[in-house]
């Protein structure tokens, strides 16, 4: 079973809303999975795949480190009281 299919089944089992679900990954496949499931995709550079290849997959966001994640999540209404 593919990673995308496992995630789809998990989301269905726990009744997770795609509009409030994010996928963060360092491979273009995570962006594809997000697009397929209606999730927000966040690519993080520094992994095995080049930043250019990640950008070519057209994620919703590309970050260079985990410190850039909180403002994105806050922009979607999560962790509004957390300090970045």
C-alpha positions in Angstrom: 0.0 0.0 0.0 1.4 3.4 -0.9 2.1 6.2 1.5 -0.7 8.3 0.0 -3.2 5.4 0.3 -2.3 4.8 4.0 -2.7 8.5 4.7 -6.1 8.6 2.9 -7.3 5.6 5.0 -6.0 7.1 8.2 -7.7 10.4 7.5 -11.0 8.6 6.7 -10.8 6.5 9.9 -10.2 9.5 12.1 -12.5 11.8 10.2 -9.7 14.4 9.5 -10.7 17.4 7.4 -8.3 17.9 4.4 -8.6 21.7 4.7 -7.1 21.5 8.2 -4.4 18.9 7.4 -0.9 19.6 6.2 1.8 17.3 4.8 5.4 18.3 5.3 8.1 16.4 3.4 11.4 16.6 1.6 10.4 14.7 -1.5 8.1 15.7 -4.4 5.9 12.7 -3.7 4.6 14.4 -0.6 3.4 17.3 -2.6 1.7 14.9 -5.0 0.0 13.1 -2.1 -1.2 16.5 -0.7 -2.6 17.6 -4.0 -4.4 14.2 -4.4 -5.9 14.4 -0.9 -6.7 18.1 -0.9 -4.1 18.9 1.8 -1.8 21.8 2.2 1.7 20.8 1.1 4.9 22.1 2.7 8.2 21.1 1.3 11.4 21.4 3.4 14.8 21.7 1.7 18.0 20.1 2.9 17.0 16.5 2.2 18.0 14.2 -0.5 16.2 16.1 -3.3 17.3 19.5 -4.5 15.4 22.6 -3.8 14.8 23.1 -7.5 13.2 19.7 -7.8 11.0 20.4 -4.8 9.9 23.7 -6.3 9.2 21.9 -9.6 6.5 19.9 -7.8 4.8 23.2 -6.9 4.1 22.8 -3.2 1.9 25.3 -1.5 5.0 26.4 0.6 8.7 25.7 0.6 10.7 26.2 3.8 14.4 25.9 4.5 14.1 24.9 8.2 11.5 24.1 10.8 11.5 27.6 12.2 9.7 28.8 9.1 6.8 26.4 9.8 5.0 28.2 12.7 4.1 31.4 10.7 2.6 29.2 8.0 0.5 27.3 10.4 -0.5 30.5 12.2 -1.6 31.9 8.9 -4.0 29.0 8.6 -5.4 29.6 12.1 -3.3 27.2 14.1 -1.1 28.0 17.1 -2.1 31.6 17.1 -0.9 32.2 20.6 2.5 30.5 20.1 5.6 32.6 19.7 7.7 32.1 16.6 
